[in-house]
Amino acid sequence: MGLFDFLKKKGDAPLAGADVRSRADNPLAAGPVTRLALDTEAERERQREIARATAAKIDAIELEMTSAIFDDDAWAGTRRPPAAAGAPPPDQDTDLLPGPDEMPDAAATPSSAPVVEEAAILYANDQLDAAALLLRTSVRDQGGERLPWWMLFDLVQIMGLEHEFESIAIDYASQFETSPPTYRPVADTSHAPDRQFAGAIPTATLSGRLDDGPLARAQLARAAAPGPLVRFEFQAITAVTAPGCTLLLDALQALRKAGRELVLAGADHLVAVLRPMLAIGDRGAGEAPWLLLLELLLLTNREKDFEETAMDYCVTFEVSPPSFEAPRHAATSLAADPATAGDRFLLPAVIRGDSAPLLAAIAGHAALHPVLVLDGSRLARIDYTAANALAAHLHALAQDGREVVLRDLNHLVVALLRLLGVGDQVRLYAHKY
């Protein structure tokens, strides 16, 4: 029995089954839970304690694992030699790296699994159900390589299959003895103008001690620039103050209520900075850090975490708990990234058919920047014709000696572009599971 086999209930439906449902008796796959309900239902309280113990056990084990043994960034499961302290990985240009604490993920490398290319082609031809079936079969029968799992995670999120994602995540945790990934809603792939926006993104970069001083105010003023999207950089924040939390909270709430789409780089990092400040019953930190934490959980659509934190806030300050309201546009939460705001060109949610206007915009942006960084954090779909045109365009830019980097792509897009030869001259970075 694997170390994490206890996470799976006996008699679970096989991964390739057509009907995958959330398991009511599985604490990691259960629906939203509130403490008021748990106080009156002893069985659900017991399940929650099991979930807490499970999470604690996973965290403790992960601390003992070295990254060389379980490296989620390695596509082919190969080890990477540990880098010297402060030194960038050998395949990365130091011009893109601000420091050792903000190192980017390793560039994606080819996979040895034939299913990867087959699934990428099906995905590019809009045959999502066929691609999902192929990947389900692969992870069930040959589950040793992680890339097919990651592609399947991306695909079921694009398809909006949250229950299936949760079931696959439990199997993934059992297979690789690691924490299961979290479901993140994928950007709407409709043809609405704000969903098809492409170009440079207004960005607020916050660093050091978050307060309400002139530097923070100037950065947040940049975020208020006109446009459908705005990007926040949180990964360099080291500490927060109550006035700083209030300032950022007001900015985030105003942008959300205005219908702006938010791209939050380092949201998990800021959450980690806030949580140690907060304890049930302790009002010393004030309400602002609590409310900022709740806003971040709401923006990133983490309803279960929001409900639990809201109840802690309610108990601490003896007020009614805030209600979870799904944001109009769930924010994209990204890991730390070495590229600055002005360097990033945001790709739209969907690229299909004639992409000449998009390619012209990319060329214009490239003319202004020595390093072309394309942001694929919202890119959910690209068809085969558009992918071929993009591949040829990027190849031409690279042939001219320009450095080209694509970041935060889903694993299906990376596999497709590699199949078309893009990875030979362009660096591709998939988002991390």
C-alpha positions as CSV (number, residue, x, y, z in Angstrom):
1,M,0.0,0.0,0.0
2,G,1.3,3.5,-0.9
3,L,1.9,6.0,1.8
4,F,-1.2,8.0,0.7
5,D,-3.4,5.1,-0.2
6,F,-5.5,5.8,2.9
7,L,-6.8,8.9,1.1
8,K,-8.8,6.7,-1.3
9,K,-12.0,5.0,-0.3
10,K,-12.4,1.4,-1.2
11,G,-14.5,0.8,-4.2
12,D,-13.8,4.2,-5.9
13,A,-14.9,4.4,-9.5
14,P,-12.0,3.9,-11.9
15,L,-10.4,7.1,-13.2
16,A,-11.5,6.4,-16.8
17,G,-15.2,6.0,-15.8
18,A,-17.7,8.3,-17.4
19,D,-19.4,9.3,-14.2
20,V,-17.1,10.8,-11.6
21,R,-18.7,12.3,-8.6
22,S,-17.5,14.0,-5.4
23,R,-17.4,11.5,-2.5
24,A,-19.5,12.7,0.4
25,D,-17.4,10.7,2.9
26,N,-14.1,11.9,1.6
27,P,-12.9,15.1,3.5
28,L,-10.7,16.1,0.6
29,A,-13.5,15.9,-2.0
30,A,-16.5,17.1,0.0
31,G,-18.5,20.2,-0.8
32,P,-18.4,23.5,1.2
33,V,-18.7,23.1,4.9
34,T,-19.5,25.6,7.6
35,R,-18.7,25.4,11.3
36,L,-22.3,26.0,12.4
37,A,-23.2,22.9,10.5
38,L,-20.3,21.0,12.0
39,D,-21.2,22.0,15.5
40,T,-24.5,20.1,15.1
41,E,-23.2,17.1,13.2
42,A,-20.7,15.1,15.1
43,E,-19.9,12.9,12.1
44,R,-18.9,15.8,9.8
45,E,-16.8,17.2,12.7
46,R,-15.0,13.9,12.8
47,Q,-14.4,14.1,9.0
48,R,-13.0,17.6,9.3
49,E,-10.5,16.4,12.0
50,I,-9.5,13.6,9.6
51,A,-8.9,16.2,6.9
52,R,-6.8,18.3,9.2
53,A,-4.7,15.4,10.3
54,T,-4.3,14.3,6.7
55,A,-3.1,17.7,5.6
56,A,-0.7,18.0,8.5
57,K,0.7,14.5,7.8
58,I,1.2,15.4,4.1
59,D,2.9,18.7,5.0
60,A,5.2,17.0,7.5
61,I,6.2,14.4,5.0
62,E,6.8,16.9,2.2
63,L,9.2,18.8,4.5
64,E,11.3,15.7,4.7
65,M,11.3,15.1,1.0
66,T,14.0,16.6,-1.1
67,S,13.2,18.4,-4.3
68,A,15.5,16.0,-6.1
69,I,13.2,13.0,-5.3
70,F,9.8,14.5,-5.9
71,D,10.4,17.4,-8.4
72,D,7.0,18.7,-9.7
73,D,8.9,20.8,-12.3
74,A,10.6,17.9,-14.0
75,W,8.7,16.7,-17.0
76,A,10.5,13.5,-17.6
77,G,11.1,12.6,-13.9
78,T,14.8,13.2,-14.1
79,R,16.8,14.7,-11.3
80,R,18.3,18.2,-11.5
81,P,21.6,18.8,-9.7
82,P,21.2,21.3,-6.9
83,A,22.2,24.8,-7.8
84,A,24.8,26.7,-5.8
85,A,23.3,29.2,-3.4
86,G,22.2,32.3,-5.3
87,A,23.1,30.8,-8.7
88,P,20.5,30.6,-11.5
89,P,19.7,27.3,-13.2
90,P,22.0,26.8,-16.2
91,D,19.2,27.0,-18.7
92,Q,18.1,30.5,-17.7
93,D,19.3,34.0,-18.5
94,T,20.3,36.0,-15.5
95,D,18.7,39.1,-17.1
96,L,15.3,37.7,-16.3
97,L,16.2,36.8,-12.7
98,P,16.0,39.4,-10.0
99,G,17.4,37.3,-7.1
100,P,17.6,33.9,-5.6
101,D,14.3,34.2,-3.7
102,E,12.4,34.8,-7.0
103,M,13.8,32.0,-9.2
104,P,11.4,30.9,-12.0
105,D,10.4,27.4,-12.6
106,A,12.5,25.2,-14.8
107,A,11.8,25.5,-18.5
108,A,9.5,22.7,-19.8
109,T,11.3,19.8,-21.4
110,P,9.9,17.2,-23.9
111,S,8.1,14.1,-22.6
112,S,8.7,10.5,-23.6
113,A,5.1,9.5,-23.4
114,P,3.4,9.2,-26.9
115,V,0.1,10.0,-25.3
116,V,1.3,13.6,-24.8
117,E,1.5,14.4,-28.5
118,E,-1.7,12.6,-29.3
119,A,-3.6,14.5,-26.6
120,A,-2.1,17.8,-27.6
121,I,-3.3,17.3,-31.2
122,L,-6.8,16.3,-30.1
123,Y,-6.9,19.4,-27.9
124,A,-5.8,21.6,-30.7
125,N,-8.6,20.2,-32.9
126,D,-11.2,21.0,-30.2
127,Q,-11.8,17.3,-29.5
128,L,-11.6,17.8,-25.7
129,D,-13.6,14.7,-24.7
130,A,-11.4,12.4,-26.8
131,A,-8.3,14.0,-25.3
132,A,-9.6,13.6,-21.8
133,L,-10.4,9.9,-22.4
134,L,-6.9,9.3,-23.8
135,L,-5.3,11.0,-20.8
136,R,-7.5,9.2,-18.3
137,T,-6.5,5.9,-19.8
138,S,-2.9,6.8,-19.7
139,V,-2.7,7.9,-16.1
140,R,-4.7,4.8,-15.1
141,D,-2.6,2.3,-17.0
142,Q,0.8,4.0,-17.1
143,G,0.7,6.5,-14.2
144,G,4.5,6.8,-13.6
145,E,5.1,10.1,-15.6
146,R,3.6,13.3,-14.3
147,L,3.0,15.2,-17.5
148,P,-0.1,13.3,-18.6
149,W,-1.5,13.9,-15.1
150,W,-0.8,17.7,-15.4
151,M,-2.4,17.8,-18.9
152,L,-5.4,16.0,-17.6
153,F,-5.7,18.5,-14.7
154,D,-5.6,21.4,-17.1
155,L,-8.1,19.8,-19.5
156,V,-10.8,19.0,-16.9
157,Q,-10.5,22.5,-15.5
158,I,-10.9,23.9,-19.1
159,M,-14.0,21.7,-19.3
160,G,-15.3,22.9,-15.9
161,L,-15.3,19.4,-14.4
162,E,-14.5,20.2,-10.7
163,H,-15.7,16.9,-9.2
164,E,-13.6,14.9,-11.7
165,F,-10.6,17.1,-10.9
166,E,-11.0,16.4,-7.2
167,S,-11.1,12.7,-7.8
168,I,-8.0,12.8,-10.1
169,A,-6.2,14.9,-7.5
170,I,-6.7,12.2,-4.9
171,D,-5.4,9.5,-7.2
172,Y,-2.4,11.8,-8.1
173,A,-1.6,12.3,-4.4
174,S,-1.7,8.5,-3.9
175,Q,0.4,7.8,-7.0
176,F,3.2,10.3,-6.2
177,E,2.8,10.6,-2.4
178,T,2.5,14.4,-2.6
179,S,-0.2,17.0,-1.8
180,P,-3.0,17.0,-4.3
181,P,-3.4,20.1,-6.5
182,T,-6.2,22.6,-6.0
183,Y,-9.0,23.2,-8.5
184,R,-8.7,26.6,-10.1
185,P,-11.5,27.8,-12.4
186,V,-10.2,28.6,-15.9
187,A,-10.8,31.9,-17.5
188,D,-14.0,32.2,-19.5
189,T,-13.3,31.3,-23.2
190,S,-16.2,33.4,-24.6
191,H,-15.6,36.0,-27.3
192,A,-16.4,38.9,-25.0
193,P,-14.0,41.8,-25.6
194,D,-12.5,41.7,-22.2
195,R,-11.8,38.0,-22.5
196,Q,-10.0,38.6,-25.8
197,F,-7.9,41.4,-24.6
198,A,-4.2,41.1,-25.6
199,G,-1.3,43.4,-24.8
200,A,0.7,45.0,-22.0
201,I,-1.0,44.9,-18.6
202,P,-1.1,47.7,-16.0
203,T,0.7,46.4,-12.9
204,A,1.2,47.3,-9.3
205,T,4.4,45.8,-7.8
206,L,4.4,45.8,-4.0
207,S,7.6,44.8,-2.1
208,G,9.1,44.9,1.3
209,R,6.9,46.2,4.1
210,L,3.3,46.8,2.9
211,D,2.2,50.1,4.5
212,D,0.2,53.1,3.3
213,G,3.2,55.2,2.3
214,P,3.8,57.0,-1.0
215,L,5.5,54.0,-2.7
216,A,2.5,51.7,-2.1
217,R,0.1,54.4,-3.1
218,A,2.0,55.1,-6.4
219,Q,1.9,51.4,-7.3
220,L,-1.8,51.1,-6.6
221,A,-2.4,54.2,-8.7
222,R,-0.8,52.4,-11.7
223,A,-3.3,49.5,-11.2
224,A,-6.1,52.0,-11.6
225,A,-5.1,52.7,-15.2
226,P,-7.9,52.1,-17.7
227,G,-8.3,48.7,-19.2
228,P,-10.1,45.4,-18.6
229,L,-7.2,43.7,-16.7
230,V,-4.8,44.7,-14.0
231,R,-1.8,42.7,-12.5
232,F,-0.6,42.7,-8.9
233,E,2.8,41.5,-7.8
234,F,2.8,40.3,-4.2
235,Q,5.8,37.9,-4.1
236,A,8.3,40.5,-2.8
237,I,6.2,41.5,0.3
238,T,8.0,40.6,3.5
239,A,5.7,42.1,6.1
240,V,2.4,44.0,6.3
241,T,0.9,46.7,8.5
242,A,-2.8,47.3,9.3
243,P,-2.9,50.6,7.3
244,G,-1.2,48.8,4.3
245,C,-3.7,46.1,4.5
246,T,-6.5,48.6,4.4
247,L,-5.0,50.4,1.4
248,L,-4.6,47.3,-0.6
249,L,-8.0,45.9,0.5
250,D,-9.7,49.1,-0.7
251,A,-7.9,48.9,-4.1
252,L,-8.8,45.3,-4.7
253,Q,-12.5,45.7,-3.7
254,A,-12.8,48.8,-5.9
255,L,-11.4,47.0,-8.9
256,R,-13.5,43.9,-8.3
257,K,-16.7,45.9,-8.0
258,A,-15.8,47.7,-11.2
259,G,-15.7,44.4,-13.0
260,R,-11.9,44.4,-13.7
261,E,-10.1,41.1,-14.1
262,L,-7.2,40.7,-11.7
263,V,-4.0,38.7,-12.2
264,L,-2.5,38.1,-8.8
265,A,1.2,37.1,-8.9
266,G,2.3,35.7,-5.6
267,A,-1.2,35.6,-4.0
268,D,-0.3,32.5,-2.1
269,H,2.8,34.2,-0.8
270,L,0.8,37.1,0.6
271,V,-1.7,34.7,2.2
272,A,1.3,33.0,3.9
273,V,2.5,36.3,5.2
274,L,-0.9,37.2,6.6
275,R,-1.9,33.9,8.3
276,P,0.7,33.9,11.1
277,M,-0.6,37.3,12.2
278,L,-4.1,35.9,12.8
279,A,-5.4,33.8,15.6
280,I,-8.9,33.0,16.8
281,G,-9.8,35.3,19.6
282,D,-6.8,37.6,19.2
283,R,-7.7,41.1,18.1
284,G,-4.2,42.5,18.3
285,A,-3.6,42.6,14.5
286,G,-6.9,44.5,13.9
287,E,-9.6,43.7,11.4
288,A,-7.7,44.8,8.3
289,P,-5.4,41.8,7.9
290,W,-8.4,39.5,8.4
291,L,-10.5,41.3,5.7
292,L,-7.5,41.4,3.3
293,L,-7.1,37.6,3.7
294,L,-10.8,37.1,3.1
295,E,-10.6,39.2,-0.1
296,L,-7.7,37.2,-1.5
297,L,-9.5,34.0,-0.8
298,L,-12.6,35.3,-2.5
299,L,-10.7,36.6,-5.5
300,T,-9.0,33.3,-6.0
301,N,-12.3,31.5,-5.6
302,R,-11.3,29.4,-2.6
303,E,-14.8,29.1,-1.1
304,K,-14.0,26.5,1.5
305,D,-11.0,28.4,2.9
306,F,-13.1,31.6,2.8
307,E,-15.9,30.0,4.9
308,E,-13.6,28.7,7.5
309,T,-11.6,32.0,7.8
310,A,-14.9,34.0,7.9
311,M,-16.1,32.0,10.8
312,D,-12.8,32.6,12.6
313,Y,-13.2,36.3,12.0
314,C,-16.7,36.2,13.3
315,V,-15.7,34.5,16.5
316,T,-12.8,36.8,17.0
317,F,-14.6,40.1,16.5
318,E,-18.1,39.0,17.5
319,V,-19.6,40.2,14.2
320,S,-21.6,38.6,11.4
321,P,-19.3,36.6,9.1
322,P,-18.8,38.0,5.6
323,S,-20.6,36.1,2.8
324,F,-18.8,34.5,-0.1
325,E,-19.7,36.0,-3.4
326,A,-18.1,34.4,-6.4
327,P,-16.2,37.1,-8.3
328,R,-17.4,38.1,-11.8
329,H,-13.9,37.2,-13.0
330,A,-12.0,34.8,-10.7
331,A,-8.5,36.2,-10.4
332,T,-5.7,34.3,-11.9
333,S,-3.2,33.4,-9.1
334,L,0.4,32.9,-10.3
335,A,3.6,32.0,-8.7
336,A,6.6,34.5,-8.5
337,D,7.8,35.5,-11.9
338,P,11.1,37.2,-12.9
339,A,9.6,39.3,-15.7
340,T,8.5,42.8,-14.9
341,A,5.1,44.3,-15.8
342,G,6.3,46.2,-18.8
343,D,7.9,43.1,-20.3
344,R,4.8,41.0,-20.3
345,F,2.4,40.7,-23.3
346,L,-0.9,39.0,-22.2
347,L,-2.3,36.4,-24.6
348,P,-6.1,36.2,-24.9
349,A,-8.2,33.4,-23.5
350,V,-8.7,31.8,-27.0
351,I,-6.6,31.9,-30.1
352,R,-8.3,30.3,-33.2
353,G,-8.4,30.8,-36.9
354,D,-7.0,34.0,-38.4
355,S,-4.6,35.3,-35.7
356,A,-2.9,38.0,-37.9
357,P,-4.0,40.9,-35.7
358,L,-2.6,39.2,-32.6
359,L,0.7,38.4,-34.3
360,A,1.0,42.0,-35.5
361,A,0.5,43.2,-31.9
362,I,3.1,40.8,-30.7
363,A,5.6,42.0,-33.3
364,G,4.9,45.6,-32.2
365,H,5.5,44.8,-28.6
366,A,8.7,42.9,-29.4
367,A,10.1,45.9,-31.2
368,L,10.0,47.8,-27.9
369,H,11.5,45.1,-25.7
370,P,14.8,43.2,-26.0
371,V,13.2,40.2,-24.3
372,L,9.8,39.3,-25.5
373,V,7.8,37.7,-22.6
374,L,4.3,36.4,-23.6
375,D,2.0,35.7,-20.6
376,G,-0.2,32.7,-21.2
377,S,-1.9,32.7,-17.8
378,R,-5.4,33.2,-19.4
379,L,-4.8,31.1,-22.5
380,A,-7.2,28.2,-22.4
381,R,-7.6,27.3,-26.0
382,I,-5.5,27.6,-29.1
383,D,-6.4,25.7,-32.3
384,Y,-4.0,23.9,-34.6
385,T,-4.1,26.6,-37.3
386,A,-3.4,29.4,-34.9
387,A,-0.7,27.4,-33.1
388,N,1.1,26.8,-36.4
389,A,1.0,30.6,-37.2
390,L,2.2,31.5,-33.7
391,A,5.0,28.9,-34.0
392,A,6.2,30.4,-37.3
393,H,6.0,33.9,-35.9
394,L,8.0,33.1,-32.8
395,H,10.5,31.2,-34.9
396,A,11.1,34.3,-37.1
397,L,11.5,36.5,-34.0
398,A,14.0,34.1,-32.5
399,Q,15.9,33.9,-35.8
400,D,16.4,37.6,-35.6
401,G,18.3,37.1,-32.4
402,R,15.5,38.2,-30.1
403,E,15.0,36.3,-26.8
404,V,11.5,34.9,-26.6
405,V,9.9,33.5,-23.5
406,L,6.3,32.1,-23.0
407,R,5.3,31.9,-19.4
408,D,2.4,30.4,-17.3
409,L,1.1,28.3,-20.1
410,N,-1.1,25.3,-19.5
411,H,0.6,22.0,-20.1
412,L,-1.6,21.2,-23.2
413,V,-0.4,24.4,-24.9
414,V,3.2,23.7,-24.0
415,A,3.0,20.1,-25.4
416,L,1.4,21.4,-28.6
417,L,4.0,24.1,-29.2
418,R,6.8,21.7,-28.5
419,L,5.3,19.3,-31.1
420,L,5.4,22.2,-33.6
421,G,9.1,22.8,-32.8
422,V,8.7,26.0,-30.8
423,G,10.8,24.8,-27.9
424,D,14.0,24.6,-30.1
425,Q,14.5,28.3,-30.0
426,V,11.9,29.6,-27.6
427,R,11.8,29.0,-23.8
428,L,8.5,27.6,-22.7
429,Y,7.4,27.6,-19.0
430,A,4.2,25.8,-17.9
431,H,2.4,26.7,-14.7
432,K,3.2,24.5,-11.7
433,Y,1.3,21.8,-10.0
